[in-house]
Amino acid sequence: MNIFITGGTGFIGKKLATKHAKLGHQVTILTRQPIPPAKRPSIRYVQGNLTDKTFNLLRLLQNTDVLYHCAAEITNTSLMHRLHVQGTKRLLEAVKGNSLHWVQLSSCGIYGNSQLVISEETEEAPVEIYEQTKLESDRLVQNASINNKITSTILRPTIVFGEDMPNNSIRQLISVIRSGFFFFPGTPETALANYIYVDNVIDALYCCATNHKAKNQVFIINDSLSMLQFVGTICQTLNSPLPRRVPVSLINSFLFLFSLFPIKLPLTPKRILALTDKRSFSNQKITNLLGFSNKVELREGIQRMVQRFLQTLDKQKST
């Protein structure tokens, strides 16, 4: 197969490119970043920006069998519409008339916070600009697969994590738990931690590209543990005791009190909401229709994260 990947040097994109290259496929990746010096010889690297109207996408996409759209802007809100919406429009214009399969990496964040049990049938209700623009991009792709020759699959993961993830949120959580400063807000037995290990996302993307039943479908991919089990796994791997519990009402009173002073606390209402979240995301559709299942369970993935965290600390101590 001829494979084209946007965001091909990112956390997910580079692993996806490596998987296809190992299978002997012809892989071209488009990246906004400088081409890495230690690049794989079996992958063609192209530096370019989807938002650059002078960049020739048409030539790059000739003879493409599968296009993975993984490019995303996760920090600079001023660039999100340009990349997610305008960039997707440019890509779709470049493949117009082609017969290829488009696999879109989206986000479960587009469903918002409105329901406790979320499936592909749940109405989208994005809150932040990242999720709003990702939903716009999804709809552009869905409309194009109705009106043009392309077929499409949209994959919506929950929080993707892995040892090499650029986001430090899980490492910070591990550090706080290790230091003994973490506490459970509310009842951790009923709160859910919704995450998905990166290798499972790669497998799901590949499944969406190669299984004909995935065409013109939307899939959620997730794994979950209760917050008690999630934090408990971290504590067990660290050989640390379970944290104490604090009522949410007491935490909110504390946050309100300190909001009256110019003090920036690491604990925020948004983080409290994440630690007490009771939403669940259903994997039933991708399991039933495609026969897909996660190879790396959430508990094992978190153990790998903690072990890498400890290895990094040991290396820092020895230097």
Summary of the structure (lengths in Angstrom):
residues: 319
radius of gyration: 20.8
end to end distance: 45.2
largest distance: 61.3
contacts: 981
relative contact order: 0.12
helix: 45%
strand: 19%
